[in-house]
């Protein structure tokens, strides 16, 4: 739930908050596959839409030093309260635990909670905690750590994820190894939305003693958790080193002795390092390098439908983008399929709205429905109608990794509209500052790990969305987008349990946002991962890179 101007929003249907499930269905230590299928269907996730969910044979090997290359200039923080990038929680998931964690089928299992019970009305969740669990500093994990994490995370001054905890009325310590959450209203999605250690992040368990001793900044650099690996070194922009935690509570894990993450902002350098065996795994592979990686005898490439979208945002507070006709003309001047072929080597799906094809039940092809569909003559007429018969000059911000796609889009705007679009190439940390402050004409950015429509809609395209100009000047009522009709429908669909009705609403929203453009939607990416063939035992959880079961084959 979030509250703005007296408006309350809940992630459940008030008429059927438990989705027809009983308290026994929702109790632990693991919900059944039937229960999870119903929960996922209600929130829009289809198991068949998620890649890498094949059966897994437990790894038999052990040991080794895994070297990971991450396409970034630095891993800025591992503090769960401050994490706001996928690569951050991909690393942090190996350092921390939550009360629950999802497996390869997105089914929540007990993590630091060994069991739980739910009251018949669905408002009270009582958790029995594991005993004998140690933090990396030797302090024992107890119910006090759950309370400390909760109190810290619900404070918006200390956590970016405070809103996640708004459905919770209170948290009580029942004993040294027992806690009870009381919810304001019942919510069947409580386990994943709030308590899962990576997707929620608000209740990823942190260590009070370490935070008080180190301070929040240093804790973000070298945090103390209960996870399979402990942080032993972190030099920003250089490397993050994890070592096996010998006292980890799951027997036989982790198998690796050591993991080193190397931030490598230059794509060609990252790929060369993988091919040479200098790194064993890399994420977010630049599309132009996929063919040569596939041809490499030492590398295995995994490719699946990626949840998310990539777009060029336009600033509606700056001329000429204050005019909706100009924004729509820009969107109509981009040939998405040509861009995918040239910039991504065919590894992408043309996008006209935020809902990705990975959300199979909700996705629809808008290529012949959207006003953003490629039509250069109509685009030129729209510009003329807006008073821009002559060309104009503008700027677009991108990163080194996204320069190719942005340049191709800029070339199309030049060819089809006669516009001059200058590229301003910046590191990610600088780009995101410009985006948050609404300091751009145009800016290339997108969303990732969107497994549910709320990730694509609630987080981006409401007036109150967390990414909608969060640090904009006070003179701006909103950031890059505001539409009262969209606000109302987004809030309505998120509380609608009837799957067919929700699908209709999401499809309507997808088209509305497409036709009232805040952004030129470019493509939906693939989810790419490249592994050295020595890497064994990797379990694929969509969007995550847990290394607990991984080992290196000699």
C-alpha positions in Angstrom: 0.0 0.0 0.0 1.1 3.5 -0.6 -0.7 6.7 0.4 -0.6 10.0 -1.4 -3.1 12.8 -0.9 -5.4 10.5 1.1 -5.3 7.8 -1.6 -4.6 4.3 -0.4 -3.5 1.4 -2.6 -3.2 -2.2 -1.7 -1.6 -5.2 -3.5 -4.7 -7.3 -3.1 -8.4 -7.4 -3.8 -10.4 -6.3 -0.7 -13.2 -8.6 -1.7 -11.0 -11.6 -1.9 -7.6 -10.7 -0.3 -6.4 -14.3 0.0 -7.3 -15.2 -3.6 -9.5 -18.1 -2.4 -6.6 -19.7 -0.4 -6.8 -20.8 3.1 -4.4 -20.0 5.9 -3.0 -23.5 5.7 -2.3 -23.0 2.0 -0.1 -19.9 2.8 1.7 -21.4 5.8 5.3 -22.6 5.6 8.0 -23.8 5.4 7.2 -23.8 1.7 4.0 -23.0 -0.1 2.8 -25.7 -2.5 3.2 -25.4 -6.3 -0.6 -25.1 -6.6 -0.7 -22.2 -4.2 2.2 -20.4 -5.9 0.7 -20.9 -9.3 -2.5 -19.2 -8.1 -0.5 -16.3 -6.5 1.6 -15.8 -9.6 -1.4 -15.8 -11.9 -3.0 -13.2 -9.7 0.1 -11.0 -10.0 0.6 -11.6 -13.6 3.6 -14.0 -13.6 3.4 -17.1 -15.8 5.9 -19.8 -14.9 6.0 -20.7 -18.6 7.2 -17.2 -19.4 10.3 -17.5 -17.3 13.4 -18.9 -18.7 15.9 -21.3 -17.1 13.4 -23.2 -15.0 14.5 -26.6 -16.1 15.1 -29.3 -13.6 18.4 -29.1 -11.7 20.7 -31.8 -10.6 22.6 -30.8 -7.4 26.2 -30.0 -8.1 28.7 -32.6 -6.8 31.9 -30.6 -7.1 33.3 -28.1 -4.8 35.8 -25.2 -4.5 37.4 -22.7 -6.7 37.8 -18.9 -7.2 35.0 -17.6 -9.4 35.8 -14.3 -11.2 32.7 -12.3 -12.3 32.7 -9.4 -14.7 29.9 -6.9 -14.2 29.2 -4.3 -16.9 29.4 -1.2 -14.7 31.9 1.3 -13.5 31.4 0.4 -9.8 29.1 -1.4 -7.5 28.2 1.5 -5.3 26.4 -0.1 -2.4 25.4 -3.5 -1.1 23.2 -2.1 1.7 19.7 -3.6 1.1 18.1 -0.4 2.2 19.9 1.6 -0.5 20.0 -0.9 -3.4 18.4 0.4 -6.6 20.1 -1.5 -9.4 19.8 -5.1 -10.5 23.6 -5.8 -10.4 23.6 -4.6 -6.7 21.1 -7.1 -5.5 22.6 -9.8 -7.7 25.7 -9.5 -5.6 24.0 -8.8 -2.3 21.9 -11.9 -2.6 25.1 -13.9 -2.0 25.9 -11.9 1.2 22.4 -11.6 2.9 19.4 -13.6 3.7 15.7 -12.8 4.2 13.0 -14.7 6.0 12.1 -16.3 2.7 13.8 -16.7 -0.7 12.4 -17.9 -4.0 13.7 -21.0 -5.8 14.0 -21.6 -9.6 10.2 -21.7 -9.9 9.8 -18.5 -8.0 8.2 -20.5 -5.1 9.0 -18.9 -1.7 10.9 -21.2 0.7 12.0 -20.6 4.2 15.4 -18.8 4.4 16.0 -17.5 7.9 12.5 -18.6 8.7 12.2 -22.3 9.1 8.4 -22.3 9.3 5.4 -20.0 9.5 1.7 -19.9 10.2 -1.1 -17.6 8.9 -4.2 -16.7 10.8 -7.6 -17.6 9.2 -8.3 -14.0 8.3 -4.8 -13.6 6.7 -3.7 -10.6 8.9 -1.3 -12.4 11.3 1.8 -14.1 10.1 3.9 -15.9 12.7 7.4 -17.0 11.9 9.7 -19.5 13.6 13.3 -18.5 13.0 16.3 -20.7 12.5 18.4 -21.2 15.6 22.2 -21.1 15.6 22.5 -18.8 12.6 25.5 -16.5 12.7 26.3 -13.2 11.1 29.7 -12.9 9.5 31.0 -11.0 12.6 30.1 -13.9 14.8 26.9 -12.4 16.3 24.0 -14.7 16.6 20.9 -14.0 14.5 17.7 -13.6 16.6 14.3 -12.0 16.5 15.9 -8.7 17.5 17.6 -8.5 14.1 14.2 -8.9 12.4 12.8 -6.0 14.5 15.9 -3.9 13.9 15.7 -4.4 10.1 12.0 -3.6 10.1 12.4 -0.4 12.1 15.3 0.7 9.9 13.6 -0.1 6.6 10.3 1.5 7.4 12.1 4.9 7.9 12.2 6.6 4.5 15.2 8.6 5.7 17.1 5.4 6.0 15.6 3.2 3.3 14.6 3.5 -0.3 12.1 0.7 0.2 10.1 2.0 3.1 6.9 1.9 1.0 7.1 -1.8 0.8 6.4 -2.1 4.5 3.3 0.2 4.5 0.9 -2.8 4.6 2.3 -3.9 7.9 0.5 -2.6 11.0 3.1 -3.9 13.5 5.8 -6.4 14.1 6.2 -8.2 17.5 8.9 -10.3 19.0 7.3 -13.4 20.5 10.5 -15.0 21.7 14.1 -15.2 20.9 13.4 -17.1 17.7 9.8 -16.1 16.9 8.1 -13.0 15.4 4.6 -12.0 14.3 3.6 -9.6 11.6 0.2 -8.0 11.8 -1.1 -6.6 8.5 -3.5 -3.7 8.1 -5.3 -5.8 5.6 -4.8 -9.4 4.5 -2.4 -9.9 1.5 -1.6 -13.2 -0.2 1.4 -11.6 -1.8 3.1 -10.7 1.5 5.8 -13.4 1.3 7.2 -12.2 -2.0 6.3 -8.5 -2.0 7.7 -7.9 1.5 9.7 -10.7 2.9 11.6 -12.2 -0.1 15.3 -11.2 0.3 16.0 -9.8 -3.1 12.8 -8.6 -4.7 11.5 -6.8 -1.6 14.8 -5.8 0.0 13.1 -4.0 2.8 13.3 -7.2 5.0 16.7 -8.4 3.9 18.2 -8.9 7.3 21.0 -6.6 8.3 23.3 -6.5 11.4 22.7 -3.9 14.0 26.1 -4.1 15.6 27.9 -3.7 12.3 25.8 -0.7 11.2 26.3 1.1 14.5 30.1 0.4 14.5 30.7 1.1 10.8 28.0 3.7 9.9 25.7 3.3 7.0 28.1 4.4 4.3 30.8 2.0 5.2 28.2 -0.7 5.8 27.1 -0.3 2.2 30.7 -0.9 1.0 31.5 -3.9 3.3 28.2 -5.1 4.8 27.8 -7.9 7.3 25.1 -10.4 6.6 24.3 -14.1 7.3 24.8 -15.2 3.7 26.8 -17.9 2.1 29.7 -15.4 1.3 31.2 -12.7 3.4 32.7 -9.4 2.0 36.4 -9.3 2.7 37.4 -6.5 0.3 35.6 -3.8 -1.6 37.4 -1.2 -3.6 34.9 1.0 -5.4 35.5 0.8 -9.2 38.1 -1.9 -8.8 36.8 -5.1 -7.2 34.4 -6.7 -4.7 35.8 -9.8 -3.0 33.7 -12.4 -1.3 34.9 -15.4 0.6 33.1 -18.6 1.7 31.4 -18.2 5.1 32.4 -21.4 6.8 29.6 -21.1 9.4 26.8 -20.7 6.8 23.6 -22.5 8.0 23.0 -24.6 4.9 25.2 -27.7 5.0 27.4 -28.1 1.9 27.0 -24.5 0.7 28.6 -22.5 -0.6 30.8 -24.7 -2.8 33.1 -21.9 -4.1 36.0 -20.7 -1.9 36.0 -17.2 -3.2 34.2 -14.8 -5.6 35.6 -11.7 -7.1 33.4 -9.2 -8.9 35.3 -6.9 -11.4 33.4 -3.8 -12.5 34.3 -3.5 -16.2 32.5 -0.6 -17.9 33.9 -1.2 -21.4 31.9 -3.9 -23.1 34.8 -5.1 -25.5 37.1 -5.4 -22.5 34.5 -7.5 -20.6 34.0 -9.9 -23.5 37.7 -10.3 -24.1 38.2 -11.1 -20.5 35.5 -13.8 -20.7 36.9 -15.3 -23.9 40.4 -15.4 -22.4 39.2 -17.0 -19.2 40.1 -14.0 -17.0 36.5 -13.9 -15.8 34.2 -16.9 -15.6 30.8 -15.2 -15.8 29.4 -12.0 -17.1 26.0 -10.5 -17.0 24.2 -8.0 -19.4 26.2 -9.0 -22.4 26.3 -6.4 -25.1 24.3 -7.8 -28.0 26.9 -7.2 -30.7 29.2 -9.6 -28.9 26.8 -12.5 -28.6 27.7 -14.1 -31.9 31.4 -14.3 -31.2 30.8 -15.5 -27.6 28.6 -18.3 -29.0 31.4 -19.2 -31.3 33.9 -19.3 -28.5 34.8 -22.9 -27.5 35.2 -21.9 -23.8 31.9 -20.0 -23.4 28.3 -21.0 -22.9 25.7 -18.3 -23.7 22.2 -18.4 -22.1 19.5 -16.3 -23.9 15.9 -15.9 -22.9 13.1 -13.3 -23.0 14.1 -10.4 -20.9 11.5 -8.7 -18.6 11.8 -5.0 -19.1 11.8 -2.2 -21.7 14.3 0.3 -23.1 13.3 3.7 -24.3 14.3 7.3 -24.9 12.6 9.6 -22.4 11.7 13.1 -23.4 11.5 16.0 -20.9 8.0 17.5 -21.1 9.2 20.5 -19.2 11.6 21.6 -21.9 10.9 23.0 -25.4 9.9 21.5 -27.8 8.9 18.4 -25.9 6.2 20.4 -24.0 4.1 19.7 -27.1 2.6 16.2 -27.2 2.6 16.4 -31.0 6.4 16.8 -31.0 6.9 13.8 -28.7 4.6 11.7 -30.8 6.4 12.7 -34.0 9.7 11.7 -32.5 8.3 8.3 -31.6 6.8 7.7 -35.0 10.1 8.4 -36.7 11.9 5.3 -35.3 11.8 2.0 -37.2 12.1 -0.4 -34.2 12.8 -3.5 -36.2 15.6 -1.8 -38.1 17.0 -0.5 -34.8 16.9 -4.0 -33.2 18.6 -5.5 -36.3 21.4 -2.9 -36.5 22.0 -2.1 -32.8 21.2 -5.4 -31.2 22.0 -7.8 -34.0 18.4 -9.1 -33.8 18.5 -9.8 -30.1 15.4 -7.9 -29.0 11.7 -7.3 -29.6 10.4 -4.0 -30.9 8.7 -2.1 -28.2 5.8 0.3 -28.3 4.8 0.3 -24.6 6.2 -0.7 -21.2 4.7 -4.2 -20.9 7.3 -6.8 -22.0 6.6 -10.1 -23.9 8.0 -12.0 -20.9 4.7 -11.1 -19.2 2.9 -13.4 -21.6 -0.6 -13.0 -20.3 -0.4 -9.2 -20.4 1.7 -8.6 -23.5 0.2 -7.7 -26.8 1.8 -6.6 -30.1 1.1 -2.9 -30.5 2.9 -2.5 -33.8 -0.4 -2.0 -35.7 -2.3 -0.4 -32.8 0.0 2.2 -31.3 0.3 5.8 -32.4 4.1 5.2 -32.0 4.1 2.8 -35.0 6.7 3.8 -37.6 5.2 6.3 -40.0 7.7 9.0 -41.1 5.3 11.0 -43.2 2.8 11.3 -40.4 5.7 12.2 -38.1 6.8 15.1 -40.4 3.2 16.3 -40.5 2.9 16.3 -36.7 6.1 18.4 -36.4 4.7 20.9 -39.0 1.4 21.0 -37.1 3.3 21.8 -34.0 5.1 24.7 -35.7 8.4 23.0 -36.5 8.5 22.9 -40.2 12.2 23.5 -40.0 14.5 21.1 -38.2 15.7 21.8 -34.7 18.7 20.6 -32.6 18.5 18.7 -29.3 20.6 16.5 -27.0 20.2 12.9 -25.8 22.1 11.4 -22.8 23.3 7.8 -22.9 26.0 5.6 -21.4 29.0 4.0 -23.2 27.1 0.7 -23.2 24.0 2.2 -24.8 25.8 4.6 -27.2 25.3 2.3 -30.3 21.5 2.0 -30.0 21.1 5.7 -29.2 23.2 6.8 -32.2 21.2 4.6 -34.5 18.0 6.2 -33.1 19.5 9.6 -33.5 20.4 8.8 -37.1 16.8 7.8 -37.8 15.5 11.1 -36.4 18.0 12.9 -38.7 17.0 10.9 -41.7 13.2 11.0 -41.2 12.7 14.4 -39.5 15.8 16.3 -40.4 16.6 16.8 -36.7 20.1 17.1 -35.3 20.4 15.0 -32.1 23.7 15.3 -30.2 24.8 12.4 -28.1 26.1 13.2 -24.5 27.8 10.1 -23.3 28.0 9.8 -19.5 28.8 7.1 -17.0 25.8 5.4 -15.4 26.1 7.2 -12.1 26.1 10.6 -13.8 23.3 9.7 -16.2 21.0 8.6 -13.4 21.6 11.8 -11.5 20.5 13.8 -14.6 17.4 11.5 -14.9 16.4 11.8 -11.3 16.7 15.6 -11.4 15.0 15.9 -14.8 18.1 17.6 -16.2 17.9 16.4 -19.8 16.3 17.0 -23.2 16.2 13.3 -24.0 17.7 10.4 -22.2 18.1 6.7 -23.0 17.1 4.5 -20.1 15.0 1.4 -19.4 13.7 -1.0 -16.8 14.7 -4.5 -15.9 13.5 -7.5 -13.9 9.9 -6.6 -14.7 8.2 -9.9 -13.8 4.8 -8.3 -13.0 3.0 -5.5 -14.7 3.3 -3.4 -11.5 7.0 -3.3 -12.1 6.4 -1.7 -15.5 3.5 0.5 -14.5 3.5 1.4 -10.8 7.2 2.1 -10.6 7.3 4.2 -13.8 4.1 5.7 -15.2 2.1 7.1 -12.3 2.4 10.7 -11.2 3.7 9.4 -7.9 6.0 6.7 -9.3 9.3 6.3 -7.6 11.3 6.8 -10.8 9.3 9.7 -12.0 11.7 12.6 -11.3 12.3 11.8 -7.6 14.8 14.7 -7.2 13.1 17.1 -9.6 12.9 20.9 -8.8 9.9 21.8 -6.6 8.5 23.8 -9.4 7.7 20.6 -11.3 4.5 18.9 -10.3 5.7 15.6 -11.8 8.8 14.3 -13.6 8.5 12.8 -17.1 4.9 11.7 -17.0 1.5 12.4 -15.5 -2.0 11.3 -16.7 -4.9 11.1 -14.2 -6.7 8.4 -16.2 -3.5 6.3 -16.2 -3.1 6.9 -12.4 -6.6 5.7 -11.7 -6.4 2.6 -13.9 -2.9 1.6 -12.7 -4.2 1.6 -9.1 -7.3 -0.3 -10.1 -5.5 -3.1 -11.9 -3.1 -3.7 -9.0 -6.0 -4.6 -6.7 -7.9 -6.7 -9.2 -7.6 -10.4 -8.6 -9.7 -11.5 -11.5 -7.0 -12.4 -14.0 -9.0 -11.8 -17.1 -10.1 -8.3 -15.9 -6.6 -7.4 -14.9 -5.3 -8.5 -18.3 -7.8 -6.2 -20.0 -6.8 -3.3 -17.8 -3.1 -3.8 -18.3 -3.5 -4.0 -22.1 -5.5 -0.8 -22.0 -2.8 0.9 -20.0 -0.1 -0.3 -22.3 -1.8 1.4 -25.2 -2.7 4.6 -23.3 0.9 5.1 -22.3 2.1 4.3 -25.8 -0.3 6.9 -27.4 0.5 9.6 -24.8 4.2 9.3 -25.0 6.6 10.3 -22.2 9.1 8.1 -24.0 10.0 6.6 -27.3 9.8 2.9 -26.6 12.6 1.2 -28.4 12.8 -2.5 -27.6 12.3 -5.3 -25.0 15.7 -6.9 -24.3 16.7 -10.5 -23.9 18.1 -11.8 -20.7 21.7 -12.8 -21.5 24.2 -14.5 -19.4 27.6 -15.9 -20.5 29.5 -18.6 -18.5 32.9 -20.1 -18.9 32.2 -23.8 -19.5 34.2 -24.6 -16.3 31.3 -23.1 -14.3 29.0 -25.8 -13.0 26.0 -26.1 -10.7 24.5 -22.7 -11.6 20.7 -22.4 -10.8 18.8 -19.9 -12.9 16.4 -17.7 -10.9 15.1 -15.0 -13.3 17.0 -11.7 -12.7 19.2 -13.2 -10.0 22.7 -14.6 -10.0 22.9 -16.7 -6.8 26.2 -18.5 -6.6 25.6 -20.8 -3.6 25.7 -24.0 -5.6 28.3 -23.0 -8.1 31.7 -24.6 -8.4 34.5 -24.6 -10.9 35.3 -27.8 -12.7 39.0 -28.6 -12.9 
